């Protein structure tokens, strides 16, 4: 029995190459393989399915709880955190081989694949005695026999006898990607880096222009006379609670939504966190910094980057999703997101841009009937307070208490607290609603202009203050736009996107018209 672990995107050739090397290490050939064994969530990966078809063997899938109880000689903390199993390859091979199995070849790995070979004790009568009742008997080959990808004699295309069998159809809506190596995406890159050192017209940052408004600047300036006193967040906290019709114990004020992601990563004992991408990268970065192994669900362009709740693995105990999602600008139905809730699961919804949606339709803020729900809000975007850092968390009181325990003292400054209170007033909420409607009209103008370009493909379901576009060679287009005075947000730092994507902030019509002219010139210059 060959146990296999494979990340999303691993090809059949890579899986077969590693299996072939492991079999040769054990003095076996492909005809000795009875089945490939893996975690249930990995059983439909094309690389695993294709390798099984080439070998003419079935794929045996095991639930994570079935593999979690199998002792393995080479446990991995990352694998345990991501899958609940300390080594998918070793545990699956031993579990499939049955009671008393021996590990003929321990875990071997390439960049995207792991495998291990196990056999029943009956197959090795002269080498291994009856298994101990308290532990699996494990036979390991010498360290000198290990497989290292890329070494001479370790070809990834070893000769294995094959025959063809029907293969199952993998899920077509979203892909899983278990993060186990240095990532190609720069998760710490944000739009402000596009405009930091140059005088460019800013379409890279999603903060509303001409903000903060004068009345808010005056309120913030008035708070400066009280800077000698330590911040007291009780009034602002009560204002946020009243705005969402919640008790204050369900509210936590934070230094922007970004701080909330760090608190969640540090406070919650998540073993199998999942982030739905493409989306704001800070949640995954915070989880990784806190030592978590993060799994990804990648939404696809062909599905309009819309959420299919069935794509999120059942074993996930922490799920993070944005709504409307940055950078796709897709607004997911509230009930589709609520359907992700499970007993024992924390469901984090980043609603940093929800106040830019007229009526805040599809918001889950204020809901208390969704178990494990955590909603994050930011005042940065609509009110132009990126430099002040103010946001908040809405969650069950137990979750709020856990976050408070890891939050530093006085995390939100007095000016930020005054701003939060001011932005919860009825007049401010009415102003935000008017701005949301205006953004909708300006976004429609931008989309209409982009539709005139054959080279540009737009995510048409945009509902936020930005749009996502695909242009072949967008990285070069972006550089040309910079030369013409415009900054656009690169898309290749978002998991699930590549260098052919750009995110564009919605601006007033005059700015949009100038940008469309610059885009036309950039495309002409690039042929």
C-alpha positions in Angstrom: 0.0 0.0 0.0 1.4 3.4 -1.0 0.3 6.4 1.1 0.3 9.7 -0.8 0.0 13.3 0.2 -0.3 15.9 -2.6 -0.9 19.6 -2.7 -3.3 21.1 -5.2 -1.6 21.3 -8.6 0.7 18.4 -8.1 0.8 16.5 -11.4 0.5 12.7 -12.0 4.1 12.6 -13.3 5.4 14.0 -10.0 3.3 11.6 -7.9 4.4 8.6 -10.1 8.0 9.6 -10.0 8.1 9.7 -6.3 6.2 6.4 -6.0 8.5 4.8 -8.5 11.6 5.9 -6.5 10.1 4.6 -3.2 9.2 1.3 -4.8 12.7 0.8 -6.2 14.1 1.7 -2.8 12.1 -1.2 -1.4 13.1 -3.6 -4.2 9.5 -3.6 -5.6 7.8 -2.6 -8.9 4.5 -1.1 -9.8 2.8 -4.6 -9.9 3.2 -4.9 -6.2 1.0 -1.9 -5.4 -2.5 -2.8 -4.2 -3.8 0.7 -3.8 -2.9 4.4 -3.3 -4.1 5.6 0.1 -4.6 9.2 1.1 -6.7 11.7 3.1 -10.3 11.9 2.0 -9.9 15.6 1.1 -7.0 14.8 -1.2 -8.5 11.7 -2.9 -9.8 13.7 -5.9 -6.6 15.6 -6.6 -5.8 15.1 -10.3 -2.2 14.1 -9.5 -3.4 11.3 -7.2 -6.2 10.2 -9.5 -3.9 10.2 -12.6 -1.2 8.2 -10.8 -3.8 5.6 -9.6 -5.1 5.3 -13.2 -1.6 4.8 -14.6 -0.9 2.1 -12.0 -4.3 0.5 -12.5 -5.1 0.6 -8.8 -7.9 2.2 -6.7 -7.6 5.2 -4.4 -8.4 4.4 -0.8 -9.6 7.5 1.1 -9.6 7.9 4.9 -11.1 10.5 7.1 -8.7 12.6 9.1 -9.9 11.1 12.3 -9.1 7.6 11.0 -5.6 8.6 10.3 -5.0 10.7 13.4 -4.8 7.6 15.6 -2.1 5.9 13.5 1.4 6.3 15.1 3.9 7.4 12.6 7.7 7.6 12.9 8.2 10.9 11.2 5.4 13.3 12.5 5.2 16.8 11.2 3.7 19.6 13.3 2.7 21.5 10.1 0.9 18.4 8.7 -0.9 17.9 12.0 -2.1 21.5 12.1 -3.3 21.5 8.5 -4.9 18.0 8.3 -5.2 16.6 11.8 -2.7 13.9 10.8 1.0 14.0 11.7 2.0 12.4 8.3 -0.7 11.7 5.7 1.6 9.5 3.6 2.8 7.3 6.5 -0.5 7.1 8.3 -2.5 6.3 5.1 -0.1 3.6 4.0 -0.1 1.9 7.4 -3.9 2.2 7.8 -4.5 0.8 4.3 -2.1 -2.2 4.9 -4.1 -3.2 7.9 -3.3 -4.4 11.5 0.3 -5.1 12.1 1.5 -3.3 9.0 5.2 -2.5 8.6 6.5 0.7 7.0 8.8 -0.6 4.2 9.7 3.0 3.1 9.1 5.9 5.3 8.0 9.3 4.2 9.7 10.6 1.1 9.0 14.0 -0.5 9.3 16.2 -3.5 8.2 19.8 -3.6 4.5 19.0 -3.8 4.1 15.3 -3.0 4.9 12.9 -0.1 4.6 9.1 -0.2 5.4 6.1 2.0 5.1 2.4 1.4 3.7 -0.1 3.9 3.0 -3.8 3.7 1.3 -6.4 6.0 3.4 -8.4 8.3 2.4 -11.6 6.5 4.3 -10.4 3.5 7.6 -10.3 5.4 7.5 -13.4 7.6 11.3 -13.8 8.0 11.9 -10.2 9.0 9.2 -9.0 11.4 7.6 -11.0 14.2 4.0 -10.7 15.4 3.0 -7.1 16.0 3.0 -5.7 19.5 -0.6 -5.2 20.6 0.2 -1.7 21.8 2.0 -0.3 18.8 2.5 -0.9 15.1 5.7 -2.7 14.2 7.6 -0.4 11.8 10.5 -1.5 9.6 12.6 1.3 8.3 15.2 1.1 5.6 18.6 2.6 6.3 19.0 6.4 5.9 21.3 5.9 3.0 18.4 4.7 0.9 16.4 7.9 1.2 15.0 9.6 -1.9 15.9 13.2 -2.5 14.2 14.9 -5.5 16.8 16.0 -8.1 19.6 13.6 -7.1 21.2 11.4 -9.7 19.3 8.1 -10.0 16.1 9.7 -8.6 14.3 10.4 -11.8 10.7 11.6 -11.4 9.7 9.5 -14.4 10.6 6.0 -13.3 9.4 3.0 -15.2 6.2 1.5 -13.6 4.0 -1.0 -15.3 0.6 0.6 -15.9 -2.9 -0.1 -17.1 -6.0 2.1 -17.5 -9.1 2.3 -15.2 -11.8 4.9 -15.0 -11.0 7.9 -12.9 -13.3 10.0 -10.7 -14.1 13.6 -11.6 -12.4 16.2 -9.4 -14.3 19.2 -7.9 -14.6 21.9 -10.6 -15.6 24.9 -8.4 -12.6 25.4 -6.2 -9.3 24.0 -5.5 -7.6 23.1 -2.2 -4.0 24.2 -1.6 -2.2 23.1 1.6 0.5 25.6 2.2 3.8 23.8 3.2 6.6 25.9 1.6 7.8 29.4 0.9 5.0 31.0 -1.0 5.2 32.6 -4.4 2.7 35.3 -3.4 4.0 38.3 -1.4 1.3 38.2 1.3 2.7 41.4 2.9 2.4 43.5 -0.2 -0.4 46.1 0.0 -1.7 48.8 -2.3 0.0 51.6 -0.4 3.4 50.3 -1.6 2.3 51.2 -5.2 2.1 55.0 -4.4 4.5 55.4 -1.5 7.4 57.1 -3.2 6.0 58.6 -6.4 3.4 61.3 -7.2 0.9 59.2 -9.0 -2.9 59.3 -9.4 -3.9 56.5 -6.9 -6.1 53.7 -8.2 -4.1 51.2 -6.0 -5.5 52.0 -2.6 -9.2 51.5 -1.8 -9.6 54.5 0.6 -12.4 56.9 -0.5 -11.0 60.1 -1.9 -11.5 63.5 -0.2 -11.7 62.0 3.3 -11.9 62.3 6.2 -14.7 64.9 5.9 -14.2 68.3 7.6 -16.6 67.5 10.5 -14.7 64.3 11.3 -11.3 66.1 11.1 -12.7 68.6 13.6 -13.9 65.9 16.0 -10.5 64.2 15.9 -8.6 67.5 16.3 -10.8 68.3 19.3 -9.7 65.1 21.0 -6.1 66.2 21.2 -6.6 68.2 24.3 -7.2 64.9 26.2 -4.0 63.1 25.2 -2.6 63.3 28.7 -5.2 60.7 29.9 -5.1 57.0 29.0 -7.6 56.0 26.3 -11.1 54.9 27.6 -12.9 53.0 25.0 -16.3 52.5 26.8 -18.2 55.2 25.0 -17.0 54.2 21.6 -17.6 50.5 22.3 -21.2 51.3 23.4 -21.7 53.4 20.2 -20.6 50.5 18.0 -22.8 48.1 20.0 -25.9 50.4 19.6 -25.2 50.8 15.8 -25.4 47.0 15.4 -28.1 46.4 18.0 -25.8 44.3 20.1 -24.7 44.2 23.7 -21.3 45.8 24.4 -19.8 42.5 25.5 -20.1 41.4 21.8 -17.8 44.2 20.6 -14.1 44.7 20.6 -12.4 47.8 19.3 -9.1 47.3 17.5 -6.3 49.2 15.8 -7.8 48.6 12.4 -9.1 45.2 11.1 -5.5 44.1 10.6 -4.9 44.0 14.3 -8.0 41.8 14.6 -6.5 39.2 12.3 -3.4 39.0 14.5 -5.5 38.6 17.6 -7.6 35.8 16.1 -4.4 34.0 15.0 -2.9 34.2 18.5 -6.0 33.6 20.6 -7.9 30.9 18.8 -6.7 27.3 19.1 -7.3 26.5 15.4 -5.8 23.2 14.1 -7.2 23.3 10.5 -7.5 26.9 9.4 -8.8 27.6 5.9 -8.7 30.9 4.0 -10.9 31.4 1.0 -8.9 33.1 -1.7 -8.4 35.4 -3.7 -8.9 37.8 -0.7 -7.1 40.2 1.5 -3.8 38.4 2.4 -3.3 39.7 5.9 -5.5 36.9 7.6 -3.3 34.2 6.1 -0.1 36.1 6.9 -1.1 36.5 10.5 -2.0 32.8 10.9 1.3 31.8 9.4 3.2 34.1 11.7 1.4 32.6 14.7 2.6 29.1 13.6 -0.5 27.8 11.9 -0.4 25.7 8.7 -3.0 27.3 6.4 -5.1 25.5 3.8 -6.6 27.5 1.0 -9.8 27.3 -1.0 -9.2 29.0 -4.3 -12.3 30.4 -6.0 -12.2 30.3 -9.8 -12.7 33.0 -12.5 -14.9 30.7 -14.5 -17.3 30.6 -11.6 -17.2 34.4 -11.2 -15.1 33.9 -8.0 -18.3 33.0 -6.2 -18.4 30.9 -3.1 -19.5 27.3 -3.2 -19.8 26.4 0.5 -19.3 22.7 -0.4 -15.7 23.6 -1.5 -14.7 24.3 2.1 -13.5 21.1 3.8 -15.6 19.8 6.7 -12.6 19.4 8.9 -11.8 23.1 8.9 -12.2 24.6 12.4 -11.5 28.2 11.3 -12.7 29.6 8.0 -11.8 33.2 6.8 -13.7 34.9 3.9 -14.1 38.5 2.8 -17.5 40.0 1.9 -17.4 41.9 -0.4 -14.2 40.2 -1.2 -11.0 42.1 -1.9 -9.7 42.0 -4.7 -12.6 40.4 -6.7 -15.3 42.9 -5.4 -17.7 39.9 -5.3 -20.5 40.2 -2.8 -21.4 36.7 -1.6 -25.0 36.0 -0.4 -25.2 36.2 3.4 -26.8 32.8 3.6 -24.1 31.2 1.5 -21.5 32.4 4.1 -23.7 31.5 7.0 -23.9 28.0 5.6 -20.2 27.6 6.4 -21.0 27.7 10.1 -20.5 24.4 12.0 -20.3 23.4 15.7 -16.7 23.8 16.8 -15.8 26.0 13.8 -15.0 29.8 13.9 -16.3 31.6 10.9 -14.5 34.9 10.3 -16.1 37.3 7.8 -14.1 40.4 6.8 -16.6 43.1 6.1 -14.1 45.9 5.8 -15.9 47.1 2.6 -19.5 46.4 3.5 -20.3 50.0 4.3 -19.5 50.8 0.6 -22.4 48.5 -0.4 -25.8 50.3 -0.5 -28.0 49.1 2.4 -25.1 46.8 3.5 -27.1 44.0 2.1 -25.6 40.5 2.7 -24.0 41.7 5.9 -23.8 39.3 8.8 -23.0 42.1 11.3 -25.5 42.0 14.1 -26.5 38.4 13.6 -26.4 36.3 16.7 -28.0 33.1 15.3 -24.8 31.9 13.4 -22.6 29.8 15.6 -19.0 30.7 15.8 -19.5 33.9 13.8 -16.9 36.6 13.9 -17.4 39.8 11.8 -14.6 42.3 11.3 -15.3 45.9 10.3 -13.0 48.8 9.4 -13.5 52.5 9.4 -10.5 53.0 7.3 -11.9 52.9 3.8 -15.1 54.9 3.9 -13.8 57.6 6.3 -10.2 57.9 5.2 -8.7 56.9 8.5 -5.9 54.5 7.4 -3.3 56.5 9.3 -5.4 56.5 12.5 -6.1 52.7 12.7 -9.6 52.0 13.9 -11.8 49.0 13.4 -13.8 46.5 15.5 -14.8 42.9 16.0 -18.4 41.6 16.5 -18.5 38.1 18.0 -19.8 35.9 20.8 -18.8 37.2 24.3 -16.4 34.2 24.9 -14.6 35.0 21.7 -14.3 38.7 22.5 -12.9 37.8 25.9 -10.3 35.5 24.3 -9.2 38.2 21.9 -9.0 40.8 24.7 -6.6 38.5 26.7 -4.0 38.7 23.9 -4.6 42.4 23.0 -2.1 44.9 24.5 -3.2 47.5 26.9 -4.8 50.7 25.4 -4.6 49.4 21.8 -6.7 52.1 20.4 -5.7 55.8 20.8 -8.0 58.5 22.1 -8.4 60.2 18.6 -9.3 56.8 17.1 -11.9 56.2 19.8 -13.4 59.6 19.2 -13.5 58.9 15.4 -15.3 55.5 16.0 -17.9 57.2 18.2 -18.5 59.9 15.6 -18.8 57.5 12.7 -21.6 55.6 14.5 -23.9 58.6 14.6 -27.0 58.6 12.5 -25.8 61.5 10.3 -22.5 59.7 9.7 -24.3 56.5 8.7 -26.5 58.5 6.3 -23.4 60.1 4.8 -21.8 56.6 4.3 -25.0 55.3 2.6 -25.0 58.3 0.2 -21.3 57.6 -0.6 -22.1 53.9 -1.2 -24.7 54.9 -3.8 -22.3 57.4 -5.4 -19.6 54.7 -5.6 -22.0 52.4 -7.4 -22.6 55.0 -10.1 -18.9 55.7 -10.5 -18.2 52.0 -10.6 -20.7 51.5 -13.4 -19.0 54.3 -15.4 -15.6 52.6 -14.9 -17.0 49.2 -16.0 -18.6 50.7 -19.1 -15.3 52.2 -20.1 -13.4 49.0 -19.5 -15.9 47.1 -21.6 -14.7 49.1 -24.7 -11.3 47.3 -24.5 -11.1 43.9 -26.2 -7.9 43.2 -24.2 -9.6 43.7 -20.8 -11.7 41.1 -19.0 -13.6 42.4 -16.0 -15.0 40.5 -13.0 -18.5 41.9 -13.7 -20.2 41.1 -10.4 -18.3 43.9 -8.7 -20.1 45.4 -5.7 -17.2 47.1 -3.8 -15.3 50.3 -4.3 -12.9 48.6 -6.7 -12.9 46.2 -9.7 -10.7 43.3 -10.7 -9.5 43.1 -14.3 -7.5 40.6 -16.3 -5.2 41.8 -19.1 -2.7 39.5 -20.8 0.6 40.9 -19.6 -1.0 43.1 -17.0 2.4 43.5 -15.1 3.8 45.3 -18.2 0.6 47.3 -18.6 0.9 48.4 -14.9 4.4 49.7 -15.5 3.3 51.6 -18.6 0.5 53.2 -16.5 3.0 54.3 -13.9 4.9 56.1 -16.6 1.7 57.8 -17.6 1.0 58.9 -14.0 -1.4 56.2 -12.7 -0.9 53.6 -10.0 -2.9 50.3 -10.2 -2.7 47.5 -7.7 -0.9 44.4 -8.9 -2.8 41.2 -8.6 -0.1 38.6 -8.5 0.3 38.9 -4.7 -3.2 37.4 -4.1 -3.3 33.6 -4.0 -5.4 32.4 -7.0 -4.3 35.2 -9.2 -1.2 35.8 -11.4 0.7 38.6 -13.1 -2.2 39.1 -15.6 -4.5 40.7 -13.0 -4.9 44.3 -11.7 -7.2 45.8 -9.1 -8.5 49.3 -9.8 -10.1 51.6 -7.2 -13.3 53.4 -8.2 -12.7 57.1 -8.6 -14.8 60.1 -9.8 -15.7 60.3 -13.5 -13.1 62.8 -14.4 -10.3 60.7 -12.9 -11.7 57.6 -14.5 -11.9 59.2 -18.0 -8.2 60.2 -17.7 -7.3 56.7 -16.6 -9.1 55.1 -19.5 -7.2 57.3 -21.9 -3.9 56.3 -20.2 -4.9 52.6 -20.4 -5.6 53.0 -24.1 -2.1 54.5 -24.6 -0.5 51.8 -22.5 -2.1 49.0 -24.5 -1.1 50.7 -27.8 2.5 51.1 -26.6 2.6 47.4 -25.8 1.2 46.4 -29.1 
